[in-house]
Amino acid sequence: MSLSHVVLASGRSVELTEIRMESTYAGFLEGYPCKRINDMKTRGLRRRAEQDFPALPFHLVPPVLTYPDEAGGAFGPVEVLPAVLCIGVFRSAVVDAGLDPVMHRSALVVAWFQDTAAVPSGEDAGPALCGVDWDALALDHEL
């Protein structure tokens, strides 16, 4: 069962079959959002996705950062990631045209950041997520 369908910039339709979302800065007790903290967040996101879905290829969509006009501190300028971090499992038709499309599908685990907790859908999934190069990243597998 798919939760939604996303249309990639290439025109390929992919099914979102699983999604995990959480607040980007949940439990952030002290300090401020900066490059060092954000790098830890993205490394942790990658590690979690690769551990939870070891048989599937992984892609991290580069996040869009904002730099509010706030004074930084010892760790450099304030650098803010979008409010929600997401890990999604996507499936689609095969990449390799030589495979039987009835017996095979392609899959990819994608991690990305977004501004709201809305499940991405259709062409409104956001340009970064829609820009995923499925044919270069996804893995075909037998059903």
N, C-alpha and C positions, 0 to 999 in steps of 0.2 A: 504494500500500500504506500502510495506517495503522499507526503504532506503538502507538497506544492510542486509546481513546474517552474523552471527558470529558463528563459530564452537567452542564450549567450550571444555575444556580439557576432559570432560566426554564423548565427542562425540555428545552431543545434539546440534542441530542447533537452533539458536534463531534469530528472526527477529528484527532489529532495526526499530521502527516505528516513533520515534521522537528523535531528538537530539538538545541540546542547548550547545553551546560552547562559551567560552570567554577567553580572556587572563588572566592568573592567577594573574599577578601583574599589570593589567590595573589600571590606576589612582593612582598608588603607588607614593606618592609625596615626602616622606621623610623617613629616616631610611634605613633599609636594611632587606632583607628576613632572618627571624630567626624563631625559634620555636614558639614564641608568635604570630607572624604575621601568620604563617602557620596554627596554631591551630585555629585562628580566621577565616581563609579562609575555612578550612574544616568544622567548625561548621556552617558557613554561607551557604556553599554548601548543607549540610544536611538539614538545616532549609528551604532553598528555595525549594529543591526537595520535602520535606514532605508537604510543603504548596501548591505547584503546583499540586501535585498528591496525595492527602490525602487518596484516596481509595486503593492505591497500596502499597505493601511492598517496603521498601527501603533498599539498600545496598551501603555502601561506600567502594570502593576498596582502601585498604591502599596504599598511594602514595609512590613512590620511591624517596627518598630525596638524594640530592647531597650536598657535603660539600666542596665548592671550597677553595683553599688555599688563603683566604682573611682574613684580620684582622676583627674581630667582634667588638662589642662595648658593651654598657651597657646591652644589651639584650642577650648576649651570642654569640656563634659562628654563622657565616653565614650558613644558611640552606636553600636550594633552592628546591622548588617544580617544577615539569615539567611545561612547558610554557602554556599549555592549560588545562582549567578545563572543564569537560563535565558532562552533565546530560542526560541520555538516557532512553527511555522507550523501553523495550524489551518484545516480546511475543513469545510463543512457544506452543508446544503440551502440553496437560495436564500432571500434575505430578501424580495425583491419577488415576491409571489404571482402577478404578471402574467407572469413569465418562465417558460419551459419548464423544469421541474425535471429533465428528462433531459439537456438541452443546457447547463444552467448550474449553477454551484455558487457558494457564497460563501466568502471567505477573509479571514483576519486574522492578522497577526503580533503575537504577544503576548510581552512581556518581563516576567519576575517573579522574585522571590527565594523560595527555599524552604530548609527546614532540612536536607534530605537529598538525595542524588543519585538518588532513586527517580523513575522516569518517572511523571508524574501519570496516573491512570487512574480511570475510573468516577466515582462520586460522592466518592471519597476524594482528589480533587485539591487540596483545601484551599479554604477559603471565599473567599479573595481571587480566586483563579483562577476558581472556579465562579461568581463574581459578575459576570463580564464581561458587559456589555450588548451581546451579539452583534448584535442588530437595529439598534442605533444606530451600531456601529463597523465592521462587516464590509462588504466590497465584493463585489457579485455580478459574476461574469465568465463568459464563454462558454468551454466546454470545447474 
